[in-house]
Amino acid sequence: MFVSRFLCGLSFCPRARLWTVCPVWSACISSSTSRPPPSSASVRYSFGRPVLSVCLPEGRERRFTLTPMLTTVGDLLRDITATDPKIHTTNLLNGDGQRISSCTLMETVLNEDFQLVINDITYDVCSPGPGSSHEHALCLDDMKHVVHLLHSALSLPQRRLVQHAELLARQQSLRVQLQPLETMRVQLSWEAESRASVLGWVGLAYLSLQGGFLAYLTWYVFAWDVMEPVTYFISYSTSMIFFSYYVLTRQDFICPKIKDRQFLHFLHRRASRRKFDVEKYNRLKEELAQVENDLQRLRSDAHLLLPANQRPPKTVD
């Protein structure tokens, strides 16, 4: 019986020794494996978007890209929960420790420092500061501008067709009104041109006769001593006539300008006699030029909107 007790004591000693040593080892192992991850989280901007970096319970760092004007607190928490199956509870707290509603936009949350709670582990997140996001909500003026652009893009082709038809009709109407006036103007211009040309030939004939008459008096009637003062006074008188022309008209005595002036003089005088409305003619001509300019600009815009392979070739004058 003494031997049996001795053997039993020997058999239970290792167990007792192991029982005293194993809890310490198991505690060391459990403390090393169940150590909570470091509570670190940060928000930084990458390519203009805020990115939340957080170390999850699984031990790896995860990044969540946020869209401040679209992402809500609930969306962020759902993304975090779906990333790691070990996550059971997630919350977002403000600086005072109050829970933030899941409907709050991240644009509002990012303006101040906040706390991210995952499985009772609190992560302090520093805010990048208000105004760091490049996004902004569309105001009423922006919406009006967008609506105007959409309306212009949708109605522009039809509006251009209507405007082109209106300009063509206006052009045809102006040409019809100008046709009788243009016929009369051409006739009046031809008559004024003839009168101006006749006046030039008359001046040439007068100078030829004057030169011939002075030569006749010099060689056949009087001597040069008598005619020299006469020619001097004639030249001086001619110079006075040229200077008086400049004083009256403020133009130099140049033959092309004199002809143009006489042409306009005869044209307006004959137009008044035949009751030709010069003001109406000029007004219609200006309107026609404006309409043709608008048509050309409209066709140029339509030409630029066509694909490169459908544009007509440019004509060289």
C-alpha positions in Angstrom: 0.0 0.0 0.0 2.9 2.3 0.7 4.4 1.5 -2.6 1.1 2.2 -4.4 0.9 5.6 -2.8 4.4 6.4 -3.7 3.8 5.4 -7.3 0.7 7.5 -7.4 2.6 10.4 -6.1 5.2 10.1 -8.8 2.6 9.8 -11.5 0.7 12.9 -10.4 3.8 15.2 -9.9 4.4 15.9 -13.6 0.8 16.6 -14.0 0.9 19.0 -11.2 4.0 20.6 -12.5 2.5 20.9 -15.9 -0.6 22.4 -14.4 1.4 25.0 -12.7 3.5 25.9 -15.7 0.9 25.7 -18.6 -1.3 28.6 -17.4 1.6 31.0 -17.5 2.6 29.9 -21.0 -0.9 30.0 -22.2 -1.3 33.5 -20.7 1.8 34.7 -22.5 0.5 33.2 -25.8 -3.0 34.7 -25.4 -1.6 38.1 -24.4 0.6 38.1 -27.5 -2.1 37.0 -29.9 -5.0 39.0 -28.5 -3.2 42.3 -28.3 -5.4 45.0 -29.8 -4.2 46.8 -32.9 -2.8 50.3 -32.6 -5.6 52.9 -32.7 -4.3 55.0 -35.6 -6.2 56.6 -38.4 -5.6 59.6 -40.6 -7.2 61.5 -43.5 -5.1 62.7 -46.4 -5.9 64.0 -49.8 -4.9 61.9 -52.8 -5.7 63.1 -56.4 -8.1 65.7 -54.9 -10.1 63.2 -52.9 -9.9 62.6 -49.1 -8.6 59.1 -48.2 -9.2 57.6 -44.7 -6.5 55.2 -43.7 -7.3 53.0 -40.7 -5.8 49.8 -39.2 -8.6 47.3 -38.8 -8.7 44.4 -36.3 -7.4 42.0 -38.8 -4.1 43.8 -38.5 -3.8 45.3 -42.0 -4.2 49.0 -42.9 -7.2 49.8 -45.1 -7.9 52.9 -47.2 -11.3 54.3 -47.9 -11.7 56.9 -50.6 -14.4 59.4 -49.7 -16.6 61.7 -51.9 -17.4 64.5 -49.5 -20.6 65.7 -51.3 -21.9 62.1 -51.8 -20.6 59.8 -49.2 -22.5 59.8 -45.9 -21.4 58.5 -42.5 -23.6 55.4 -43.0 -21.9 54.6 -46.3 -18.4 54.8 -44.7 -19.4 52.6 -41.7 -21.0 50.0 -44.0 -17.8 49.9 -46.1 -15.6 49.4 -43.0 -17.9 46.7 -41.7 -17.9 44.8 -45.0 -14.1 44.9 -45.2 -13.3 42.9 -42.1 -15.6 40.1 -40.7 -14.2 40.6 -37.3 -15.9 44.0 -37.0 -19.2 44.0 -35.1 -19.9 47.6 -34.2 -18.8 50.8 -35.8 -19.6 54.4 -34.8 -18.5 57.9 -35.7 -18.2 60.5 -32.9 -17.6 64.2 -32.9 -15.0 66.0 -30.8 -17.4 66.1 -27.8 -18.0 62.3 -28.0 -21.5 62.5 -29.4 -22.6 60.1 -32.0 -22.9 61.5 -35.5 -26.0 60.6 -37.5 -25.5 58.1 -40.4 -27.2 60.6 -42.8 -24.6 63.3 -42.3 -22.4 64.0 -45.3 -18.7 63.5 -44.9 -18.2 67.1 -46.1 -19.5 68.2 -42.7 -17.6 65.6 -40.7 -14.3 66.5 -42.3 -14.5 70.1 -41.2 -13.6 69.1 -37.6 -11.7 66.4 -35.8 -13.7 63.2 -35.1 -13.4 59.8 -33.6 -13.9 56.4 -35.3 -15.0 53.6 -32.9 -14.5 50.0 -34.1 -15.3 47.2 -31.7 -14.9 49.5 -28.7 -11.5 50.7 -30.0 -11.4 54.5 -30.5 -9.4 56.0 -33.4 -8.7 59.7 -33.2 -8.8 61.3 -36.7 -7.4 64.7 -37.3 -9.4 66.8 -39.8 -7.6 68.2 -42.8 -9.4 71.5 -42.1 -12.5 73.3 -43.6 -12.4 74.1 -47.2 -9.8 71.4 -48.1 -12.2 69.7 -50.4 -12.3 70.9 -53.9 -15.9 69.9 -54.3 -18.8 72.3 -53.8 -22.5 72.1 -54.0 -24.3 73.5 -57.0 -26.0 76.7 -56.2 -29.0 78.2 -58.1 -26.8 80.1 -60.5 -24.8 77.0 -61.4 -28.0 75.1 -62.0 -29.4 77.8 -64.2 -26.1 77.8 -66.2 -26.3 74.0 -66.7 -29.9 74.2 -67.8 -29.1 76.9 -70.2 -26.2 74.9 -71.7 -28.4 71.8 -72.1 -31.2 73.9 -73.7 -28.7 75.5 -76.1 -27.2 72.1 -77.0 -30.6 70.5 -77.6 -32.3 73.4 -79.4 -29.3 74.9 -81.3 -29.6 72.9 -84.6 -33.4 73.7 -84.9 -32.9 77.3 -83.9 -30.1 77.7 -86.5 -32.4 76.3 -89.2 -35.1 78.7 -88.3 -32.7 81.6 -88.2 -31.2 80.7 -91.5 -34.7 80.6 -93.1 -35.6 84.0 -91.6 -32.3 85.5 -92.9 -32.9 84.1 -96.4 -36.5 85.6 -96.4 -35.2 88.9 -95.2 -32.4 88.9 -97.8 -34.9 88.2 -100.6 -37.3 91.0 -99.3 -34.4 93.5 -99.3 -33.3 92.6 -102.8 -36.8 93.1 -104.1 -37.1 96.5 -102.5 -33.6 97.5 -103.8 -34.2 96.4 -107.4 -36.0 99.6 -108.6 -33.7 101.8 -106.6 -30.7 100.1 -107.9 -31.8 100.5 -111.5 -32.3 104.2 -111.0 -29.0 104.6 -109.2 -27.1 102.9 -112.0 -28.7 105.3 -114.5 -28.0 108.3 -112.3 -24.4 107.2 -111.8 -23.9 106.8 -115.5 -25.2 110.4 -116.1 -23.1 111.8 -113.3 -20.0 110.0 -114.6 -20.6 111.5 -118.1 -21.0 115.0 -116.7 -17.8 114.7 -114.6 -15.9 113.4 -117.7 -17.2 116.2 -119.8 -16.1 118.7 -117.2 -12.6 117.3 -117.4 -12.5 117.6 -121.2 -13.8 121.2 -120.9 -11.0 122.1 -118.6 -8.5 120.5 -120.9 -10.0 122.4 -123.9 -9.9 125.7 -121.9 -6.2 125.3 -121.0 -5.4 124.4 -124.7 -7.2 127.4 -126.0 -5.6 129.6 -123.4 -2.1 128.4 -124.3 -2.7 128.8 -128.0 -4.2 132.3 -127.6 -1.2 133.5 -125.5 1.2 132.0 -128.1 -0.6 133.8 -130.9 -0.5 137.2 -129.1 3.2 136.7 -128.3 4.5 135.8 -131.8 2.0 137.6 -134.1 0.4 140.5 -132.3 2.6 141.8 -129.4 6.2 141.2 -128.4 7.4 139.1 -125.5 8.1 142.2 -123.4 4.4 143.0 -123.5 3.1 139.5 -122.9 5.4 138.6 -120.1 3.5 140.5 -117.4 0.2 139.2 -118.8 1.3 135.6 -118.5 2.6 136.3 -114.9 -0.8 137.7 -113.8 -2.5 134.7 -115.5 -0.3 132.2 -113.6 -0.8 134.1 -110.3 -4.6 134.2 -110.8 -4.6 130.4 -111.5 -2.6 129.9 -108.2 -5.2 131.9 -106.4 -8.0 129.8 -107.9 -6.3 126.6 -106.6 -5.8 128.0 -103.1 -9.4 129.2 -103.0 -10.5 125.7 -103.9 -8.6 124.3 -100.9 -10.0 127.0 -98.6 -13.6 126.2 -99.7 -13.4 122.4 -99.8 -10.5 121.5 -97.4 -9.1 119.2 -100.1 -6.1 119.4 -102.3 -6.5 120.3 -105.9 -5.9 116.7 -107.2 -7.6 115.6 -110.4 -9.1 112.2 -109.1 -10.5 113.9 -106.0 -11.9 116.7 -108.1 -13.6 114.2 -110.4 -15.1 112.2 -107.5 -16.4 115.4 -105.9 -18.0 116.5 -109.2 -19.5 113.0 -109.6 -21.2 113.1 -106.2 -22.4 116.7 -106.9 -24.0 115.8 -110.1 -25.4 112.5 -108.7 -27.2 114.2 -105.7 -28.5 117.0 -107.9 -30.0 114.6 -110.4 -31.3 112.4 -107.6 -33.2 115.3 -106.1 -34.6 116.2 -109.4 -35.9 112.7 -110.0 -37.0 112.2 -106.4 -34.5 109.4 -105.7 -34.5 108.6 -101.9 -30.8 108.4 -101.2 -31.3 107.8 -97.4 -33.7 104.9 -98.0 -31.3 103.4 -100.5 -28.3 103.6 -98.1 -30.4 102.2 -95.3 -31.5 99.2 -97.4 -28.0 98.6 -98.5 -26.7 98.5 -94.9 -29.4 96.1 -93.9 -28.7 93.8 -96.8 -25.0 93.9 -96.0 -25.8 93.0 -92.3 -28.1 90.1 -93.3 -25.4 88.7 -95.7 -22.8 89.0 -93.0 -25.1 87.1 -90.5 -25.7 84.4 -93.2 -22.0 84.0 -93.8 -21.3 83.7 -90.0 -24.1 81.2 -89.5 -22.9 79.1 -92.4 -19.3 79.2 -91.0 -20.5 78.0 -87.6 -22.4 75.2 -89.2 -19.4 74.4 -91.3 -17.2 74.0 -88.2 -19.7 71.7 -86.5 -19.6 69.2 -89.4 -17.1 66.3 -89.2 -13.8 66.8 -91.1 -14.7 64.3 -93.8 -18.1 66.0 -94.5 -16.9 69.6 -94.8 -17.0 71.0 -98.4 -13.7 72.0 -99.9 -12.8 75.7 -99.7 -13.2 77.7 -102.9 -10.3 79.9 -103.9 -11.4 83.1 -105.6 
